[in-house]
């Protein structure tokens, strides 16, 4: 097996995501990555994210503002939808969307229904979708995955964890 920079970056992404999950599950503090490692990871992150287009679907403008403000620092293009129906319309209007952040609890069409509709269309079969939910219940993750999400993150969003997920799904 041959390892190259791309597989090393992917491994770093996966380990970073795993460490974030450990941090969440464990009260024990874990040692942080050295400054040199963080700088390399940051520059790699910027390369992976730069120029990508993300559709943020959420009915709460505060969440949209917080997410889009944080993500624009990485040269990401942001498209906004206020509910599931709008998300589907935006996908049809913009062919270049690389990933969807999908809130679950929304009026008109919730995230579950929107994800199922998106997955029913052949052209969106491989489009990464990360589900966002404020009310993290025990089976939420499983329900989101069943509805078509690739991954799941609860609100308030941990930006380090979200950035790790974005790197994994966009690389």
C-alpha positions as CSV (number, residue, x, y, z in Angstrom):
1,X,0.0,0.0,0.0
2,X,1.4,3.4,-1.0
3,X,0.7,6.5,1.0
4,X,0.7,10.0,-0.6
5,X,-0.1,13.5,0.7
6,X,-3.7,13.1,-0.1
7,X,-4.0,9.9,2.0
8,X,-2.1,11.5,4.8
9,X,-4.4,14.5,4.8
10,X,-7.4,12.1,4.8
11,X,-5.9,10.3,7.8
12,X,-5.4,13.6,9.6
13,X,-9.0,14.5,8.9
14,X,-10.3,11.2,10.2
15,X,-8.2,11.3,13.3
16,X,-9.2,15.0,14.0
17,X,-12.9,14.0,13.7
18,X,-12.3,11.0,16.0
19,X,-10.5,13.2,18.5
20,X,-13.4,15.7,18.5
21,X,-15.8,12.8,19.1
22,X,-13.6,11.6,22.0
23,X,-13.5,15.1,23.5
24,X,-17.3,15.2,23.4
25,X,-17.7,11.7,25.0
26,X,-15.0,12.0,27.6
27,X,-14.5,14.5,30.5
28,X,-10.8,13.8,30.4
29,X,-8.9,16.5,28.6
30,X,-6.9,15.3,25.6
31,X,-3.5,16.8,24.6
32,X,-3.9,19.3,21.7
33,X,-2.0,19.1,18.4
34,X,1.3,21.0,18.4
35,X,1.4,24.5,16.9
36,X,3.4,23.2,13.9
37,X,0.9,20.5,13.3
38,X,-2.0,22.9,13.6
39,X,-0.5,25.3,11.1
40,X,0.0,22.5,8.6
41,X,-3.6,21.3,9.3
42,X,-4.9,24.9,8.8
43,X,-3.2,25.3,5.5
44,X,-4.4,21.9,4.3
45,X,-7.9,22.8,5.5
46,X,-7.8,26.1,3.6
47,X,-6.8,24.2,0.4
48,X,-9.6,21.6,0.8
49,X,-12.3,24.2,1.6
50,X,-11.3,27.1,-0.7
51,X,-13.8,27.7,-3.5
52,X,-16.3,25.1,-2.4
53,X,-20.0,25.9,-2.3
54,X,-22.1,25.0,0.7
55,X,-25.8,25.2,1.0
56,X,-26.9,26.1,4.6
57,X,-30.5,25.2,5.3
58,X,-31.9,26.6,8.5
59,X,-35.0,28.6,9.5
60,X,-33.1,30.6,12.2
61,X,-31.3,33.5,10.7
62,X,-29.0,33.7,13.8
63,X,-27.7,30.1,13.0
64,X,-27.3,31.0,9.3
65,X,-25.4,34.2,10.2
66,X,-23.1,32.4,12.7
67,X,-22.3,29.5,10.3
68,X,-21.9,31.6,7.2
69,X,-19.6,34.1,9.0
70,X,-17.4,31.4,10.4
71,X,-17.2,29.5,7.1
72,X,-16.6,32.5,4.9
73,X,-13.2,32.8,6.6
74,X,-12.2,29.7,4.6
75,X,-13.1,31.1,1.2
76,X,-16.3,29.0,1.0
77,X,-19.2,30.2,-1.1
78,X,-22.4,30.1,0.9
79,X,-25.9,29.6,-0.4
80,X,-28.8,30.0,2.0
81,X,-32.2,28.2,2.2
82,X,-34.8,28.8,5.0
83,X,-36.5,25.4,4.8
84,X,-36.3,22.0,3.1
85,X,-38.4,23.1,0.1
86,X,-36.1,26.1,-0.5
87,X,-33.1,23.8,-0.2
88,X,-34.3,21.6,-3.0
89,X,-35.0,24.7,-5.1
90,X,-31.4,26.0,-4.5
91,X,-30.0,22.7,-5.5
92,X,-31.9,22.8,-8.8
93,X,-30.8,26.4,-9.3
94,X,-27.1,25.9,-8.5
95,X,-25.3,22.9,-10.0
96,X,-22.1,23.5,-8.2
97,X,-23.1,22.8,-4.6
98,X,-20.5,20.6,-2.9
99,X,-22.2,20.0,0.4
100,X,-25.4,20.6,2.3
101,X,-25.8,21.6,6.0
102,X,-29.4,20.6,6.8
103,X,-31.3,21.7,9.9
104,X,-33.8,19.1,11.0
105,X,-36.6,21.1,12.7
106,X,-38.0,23.6,10.1
107,X,-41.4,24.8,9.0
108,X,-43.0,23.8,5.7
109,X,-40.6,20.9,4.9
110,X,-38.4,19.6,7.7
111,X,-34.8,18.3,7.2
112,X,-35.8,14.6,7.2
113,X,-38.3,15.1,4.3
114,X,-35.9,17.3,2.5
115,X,-33.0,14.8,2.7
116,X,-35.3,12.0,1.6
117,X,-36.4,14.1,-1.4
118,X,-32.8,15.0,-2.2
119,X,-31.7,11.3,-2.0
120,X,-34.6,10.2,-4.3
121,X,-32.9,12.2,-7.1
122,X,-30.2,10.3,-8.9
123,X,-28.0,13.4,-9.5
124,X,-27.7,14.1,-5.7
125,X,-26.9,10.5,-4.7
126,X,-23.3,11.4,-3.8
127,X,-23.9,14.9,-2.5
128,X,-22.6,15.1,1.1
129,X,-25.3,16.2,3.6
130,X,-24.5,17.0,7.2
131,X,-27.6,17.1,9.5
132,X,-27.8,19.8,12.2
133,X,-30.2,19.5,15.1
134,X,-30.8,21.5,18.2
135,X,-32.6,18.9,20.2
136,X,-30.1,16.1,20.3
137,X,-32.2,13.0,21.2
138,X,-30.9,9.5,21.6
139,X,-31.8,8.2,18.2
140,X,-31.4,11.4,16.2
141,X,-28.2,10.4,14.5
142,X,-29.7,7.1,13.3
143,X,-32.8,8.9,12.0
144,X,-30.8,11.4,10.2
145,X,-28.6,8.8,8.5
146,X,-31.7,6.8,7.6
147,X,-33.2,9.9,6.0
148,X,-30.1,10.4,3.8
149,X,-27.5,12.3,5.9
150,X,-23.9,11.4,5.6
151,X,-23.1,12.8,9.0
152,X,-24.6,14.5,12.0
153,X,-23.7,17.4,14.3
154,X,-25.8,18.9,17.2
155,X,-26.3,22.5,18.0
156,X,-24.7,24.6,19.3
157,X,-22.3,23.7,16.5
158,X,-18.7,23.0,17.6
159,X,-16.8,24.7,14.7
160,X,-13.7,22.6,15.1
161,X,-15.8,19.5,14.7
162,X,-17.8,20.9,11.8
163,X,-14.5,22.0,10.0
164,X,-13.2,18.4,10.5
165,X,-16.4,17.0,9.0
166,X,-16.2,19.4,6.1
167,X,-12.6,18.4,5.4
168,X,-13.6,14.7,5.5
169,X,-16.6,15.1,3.2
170,X,-15.1,17.6,0.8
171,X,-11.8,15.9,0.2
